[in-house]
Every structure is written in structure tokens, then in C-alpha cells.
Amino acid sequence: MHKTGKITRKLLFEFGVGLGLSKKQIEGAFKRFQELKTDAKFLIESSFLSGGLQEAYINILEQRYNVLINEK
């Protein structure tokens, strides 16, 4: 079992393989996740959160996308 820590692209990829998914299926899931980034940002910007909290959430979103999408 993996120690608690940050979720990485590698961990999610290995999880997908463990579920019996093909590399193509896993990469497709990452691609769909990337395509939904704009929608996620729009929802944050359309929320009732204050401007400061919206900015904080968008920064967190960007950091997590960088880990999950840009990490190879």
C-alpha cells in the first residue's frame, strides 16, 4: 500500500493499469480532465466566493493540473 502523500500522474496511471485499463484509456481520461479545466475555472469564477477566495481556488486548481497533466 502507498504511504499517504500527494497524488501524482504516475500513481493515477498505475491505478488505472491495476483496474485493467489500457494505456490508451488512461491517456484518454487525462485528456478529458485537461479539456474540463476551462469549465472548472468558469465555475470558480461564477461562484459566490470572494475575489480572494476565487483566486486562491484557481491557484490550487492550476497547481494540481500541473502535477496531474504536465508531469510525465
ABEGO torsion letter per residue (X at the ends): XBBBEBBBAAAAAAAAAAAGBBAAAAAAAAAAAAAAAAAAAAAAAABABBAAAAAAAAAAAAAAAAAAAABX
